[in-house]
Every structure is written in C-alpha cells, then in structure tokens.
Amino acid sequence: MREQDGRREVAAKAEFRHARQRLLRDSLSQRRRP
C-alpha cells in the first residue's frame, strides 16, 4: 500500500509540474502576441 501511495504521489507531482510548465509556456506565448 505504501509503495502505491508513493508512486501515486510521484505521478501527481510530475503531472503538476507538466501542467505548470504548459501554463508558463502558454502565458509566454500570449505575452509575445501583439
């Protein structure tokens, strides 16, 4: 059970990191537009 929880936590952190990077990229692309 603990191993599954740990893996789930790692997966959640990875997803959050990807989502934040995508949001940052979107904001940057929007900023570049006139």
C-alpha positions in Angstrom: 0.0 0.0 0.0 2.7 2.4 0.9 4.6 1.8 -2.4 1.4 2.5 -4.4 0.8 5.8 -2.4 4.4 6.8 -3.1 4.1 6.1 -6.8 0.8 8.0 -6.9 2.4 11.0 -5.2 5.3 11.0 -7.6 2.9 10.8 -10.6 0.8 13.6 -9.2 3.9 15.8 -8.7 5.0 15.0 -12.3 1.6 15.9 -13.7 1.5 19.1 -11.7 5.0 20.1 -12.9 4.0 19.4 -16.6 0.8 21.4 -16.1 2.7 24.3 -14.6 5.2 24.3 -17.5 2.4 24.2 -20.0 0.7 27.2 -18.3 4.0 29.1 -18.2 4.6 28.4 -21.9 1.0 29.5 -22.8 1.4 32.7 -20.8 4.7 33.4 -22.6 3.2 32.8 -26.0 0.3 35.0 -25.2 2.7 37.7 -24.0 4.6 37.6 -27.3 1.5 38.2 -29.3 0.8 41.9 -30.1 
